[in-house]
Amino acid sequence: MREQFAPLGAAVSDSVFFGGRDFRYHGQQFAWVIGSTLYLRVDDGTRAEFEAEGAAPFSYETKKGTVLVRKFYTAPEFLLDDPGQMLVWARKAIDAAGRAG
């Protein structure tokens, strides 16, 4: 993912995050990779667009059931084959992270 996000410039950094990697833009987390799955930050303004592309929220299991983290959604699959669109959607995630503060 470093190569995919490199055109965003030196403001992008990454580090270990819960057994995966997180990606930040000027310190704001906009993406993470867990296993082989890329998740991008969403907000109320972008969530529907992600859902329309079949993206799903990050989830994990606890003893009490499934927990959905609706701030991060799987990256739509077509992005993995289209570097230009990956950057477009990464910028949407960066904007969502910035709006969250």
ABEGO torsion letter per residue (X at the ends): XAAAAAAAEAABBBBBBGGBBBBBBGGBBABBBBEABBBBBBBAAAAAAAAAAGBBBBBBBBAAEBBBBAABBBBBAAAAABAAAAAAAAAAAAAAAAAAX
